[in-house]
């Protein structure tokens, strides 16, 4: 029971740390929605047997996005949680291309817990790409993101069959959604210009 009280404390802490942060989609969902989705996925994948994993999932973006120190996470939630969060953190000083490349390359070297969190993170991000993509992203950029997520997940295969299936379903659904949106915009777009003499 005490462990799950700590999970709820982590959820409250994550909500506070990310209070003013929004997802990139047009709906501007509170960032905590993403953290709760990732925690829910890893909890289901582990049958609720690993509260530390749920806590780390709730806090997995705290160091990277909010610059919360590793020591602060360890003090509040323990060394294992801090280590998992650290494993999920990439240096924002690196360019976007380099960070993405490192996620693919580093994926096989992560601990089992960090791999579960990374899988769940990609599932939620890809689901959102299909349902609420950033409004300034072209269809090509959205599809490129999904292709990159597939590369990361390819390096995580063998971690958890259920999460891997959830990712595959999410990626296929997102690609269909993007294709339909692209088709709809071409059908409702301006009529082709006509040459005048």
C-alpha positions as CSV (number, residue, x, y, z in Angstrom):
1,X,0.0,0.0,0.0
2,X,2.8,2.4,0.9
3,X,4.4,1.9,-2.6
4,X,1.2,3.0,-4.3
5,X,0.8,6.0,-2.0
6,X,4.2,7.0,-3.3
7,X,3.0,6.6,-6.9
8,X,0.2,9.0,-6.2
9,X,2.7,11.4,-4.7
10,X,4.8,11.1,-7.9
11,X,1.7,11.9,-10.0
12,X,1.1,15.0,-7.9
13,X,4.8,16.0,-8.2
14,X,4.8,15.5,-11.9
15,X,1.7,17.6,-12.3
16,X,3.3,20.4,-10.4
17,X,6.7,20.2,-12.2
18,X,5.0,20.2,-15.6
19,X,2.1,22.5,-14.7
20,X,2.7,25.1,-17.5
21,X,3.8,22.6,-20.1
22,X,1.6,21.6,-23.0
23,X,1.8,18.9,-25.7
24,X,2.5,20.1,-29.2
25,X,-0.9,19.1,-30.7
26,X,-3.6,21.6,-31.6
27,X,-5.6,20.7,-28.5
28,X,-2.7,21.8,-26.3
29,X,-3.3,19.0,-23.8
30,X,-1.6,19.4,-20.4
31,X,1.7,17.5,-20.5
32,X,0.6,15.5,-17.4
33,X,-1.8,13.7,-19.7
34,X,1.2,12.2,-21.5
35,X,3.0,11.2,-18.3
36,X,-0.2,9.5,-17.0
37,X,-0.6,7.6,-20.2
38,X,3.0,6.4,-20.1
39,X,2.7,5.3,-16.5
40,X,-0.6,3.6,-17.2
41,X,0.9,1.6,-20.1
42,X,4.0,0.4,-18.1
43,X,1.8,-0.4,-15.1
44,X,-0.4,-2.6,-17.3
45,X,2.6,-4.2,-19.0
46,X,4.1,-5.1,-15.6
47,X,0.7,-6.2,-14.1
48,X,1.1,-3.5,-11.4
49,X,3.9,-5.4,-9.8
50,X,6.5,-2.6,-10.0
51,X,5.5,0.8,-8.4
52,X,9.0,2.2,-8.9
53,X,8.5,1.7,-12.7
54,X,5.2,3.6,-12.6
55,X,6.9,6.4,-10.6
56,X,9.8,6.6,-13.1
57,X,7.3,6.7,-15.9
58,X,5.5,9.7,-14.3
59,X,8.8,11.5,-13.9
60,X,10.6,10.3,-17.0
61,X,10.7,13.8,-18.6
62,X,11.5,15.8,-15.5
63,X,15.2,16.0,-16.0
64,X,15.1,16.6,-19.7
65,X,12.1,19.0,-19.9
66,X,12.1,20.7,-16.5
67,X,15.8,20.4,-15.5
68,X,14.9,18.7,-12.2
69,X,18.1,17.3,-10.7
70,X,18.8,13.6,-10.4
71,X,19.6,14.2,-6.7
72,X,16.2,15.7,-6.1
73,X,14.4,12.7,-7.8
74,X,16.6,10.3,-5.8
75,X,15.9,12.1,-2.5
76,X,12.1,12.0,-3.1
77,X,11.7,8.7,-4.8
78,X,14.8,6.6,-4.4
79,X,17.9,5.6,-6.3
80,X,16.3,3.1,-8.7
81,X,13.7,5.7,-9.8
82,X,16.4,8.3,-10.3
83,X,18.5,5.8,-12.4
84,X,15.5,5.0,-14.6
85,X,14.7,8.6,-15.2
86,X,18.3,9.3,-16.0
87,X,18.3,6.5,-18.5
88,X,15.3,8.1,-20.2
89,X,16.9,11.5,-20.4
90,X,18.8,12.9,-23.4
91,X,21.0,16.0,-23.5
92,X,18.9,18.9,-24.9
93,X,22.2,20.7,-25.8
94,X,22.5,18.1,-28.6
95,X,20.7,19.0,-31.9
96,X,17.4,17.3,-32.6
97,X,18.9,15.0,-35.3
98,X,21.7,13.9,-32.9
99,X,19.3,13.2,-30.0
100,X,17.1,11.1,-32.3
101,X,20.1,9.2,-33.6
102,X,21.2,8.5,-30.0
103,X,17.8,7.2,-29.0
104,X,18.0,4.6,-31.8
105,X,21.6,3.6,-31.0
106,X,21.2,3.6,-27.2
107,X,17.9,1.7,-27.1
108,X,19.4,-1.9,-26.9
109,X,21.7,-0.8,-24.0
110,X,18.9,0.4,-21.7
111,X,17.8,-1.5,-18.6
112,X,14.6,-3.6,-18.9
113,X,12.6,-0.9,-17.0
114,X,13.9,2.0,-19.1
115,X,13.0,0.0,-22.3
116,X,9.4,-0.4,-21.0
117,X,9.2,3.4,-20.4
118,X,10.7,4.2,-23.8
119,X,8.2,1.8,-25.5
120,X,5.2,3.4,-23.6
121,X,6.5,6.9,-24.4
122,X,6.6,6.1,-28.1
123,X,3.2,4.5,-28.1
124,X,1.6,7.6,-26.6
125,X,3.5,10.0,-28.8
126,X,2.5,8.1,-32.0
127,X,-1.1,7.8,-30.9
128,X,-1.1,11.6,-30.5
129,X,0.5,12.0,-33.9
130,X,-2.5,10.2,-35.4
131,X,-5.2,12.0,-33.3
132,X,-3.8,15.5,-32.6
133,X,-0.6,16.3,-34.5
134,X,1.2,19.6,-34.1
135,X,-0.7,22.0,-36.3
136,X,2.5,23.3,-37.9
137,X,3.8,19.9,-38.9
138,X,3.3,18.7,-42.5
139,X,2.1,15.2,-43.2
140,X,5.6,14.4,-44.3
141,X,7.1,15.5,-41.0
142,X,4.4,13.5,-39.1
143,X,5.2,10.4,-41.1
144,X,8.9,10.9,-40.6
145,X,8.4,11.0,-36.8
146,X,6.5,7.7,-37.0
147,X,9.2,6.2,-39.1
148,X,11.8,7.3,-36.6
149,X,9.7,5.9,-33.7
150,X,9.6,2.6,-35.6
151,X,13.4,2.6,-35.7
152,X,13.6,3.1,-31.9
153,X,11.1,0.4,-31.2
154,X,12.9,-2.0,-33.6
155,X,15.9,-1.8,-31.2
156,X,13.6,-2.4,-28.2
157,X,11.9,-5.6,-29.6
158,X,11.9,-8.5,-27.2
159,X,11.1,-6.3,-24.2
160,X,7.4,-6.7,-23.8
161,X,5.2,-8.3,-26.5
162,X,2.0,-6.5,-25.4
163,X,3.6,-3.0,-25.5
164,X,5.2,-3.9,-28.9
165,X,1.8,-4.8,-30.2
166,X,0.3,-1.6,-28.9
167,X,3.0,0.4,-30.7
168,X,2.4,-1.4,-34.0
169,X,-1.3,-0.8,-33.7
170,X,-0.7,2.9,-32.8
171,X,1.7,3.4,-35.7
172,X,-0.6,1.8,-38.3
173,X,-3.6,3.8,-37.0
174,X,-1.6,7.1,-37.1
175,X,-0.3,6.4,-40.6
176,X,-3.9,5.7,-41.8
177,X,-5.1,8.9,-40.1
178,X,-2.4,11.0,-41.7
179,X,-3.2,9.5,-45.1
180,X,-6.9,10.2,-44.7
181,X,-6.2,13.8,-43.6
182,X,-3.9,14.3,-46.5
183,X,-6.5,12.9,-48.9
184,X,-9.2,15.1,-47.4
185,X,-7.2,18.3,-47.6
186,X,-6.4,17.6,-51.3
187,X,-10.1,17.0,-52.0
188,X,-11.2,20.2,-50.3
189,X,-8.3,22.4,-51.3
190,X,-8.5,25.2,-53.8
191,X,-9.4,24.3,-57.4
192,X,-6.5,24.0,-59.8
193,X,-5.5,27.3,-61.5
194,X,-6.6,27.7,-65.1
195,X,-4.4,29.2,-67.7
196,X,-5.9,32.3,-69.2
197,X,-5.2,33.5,-72.7
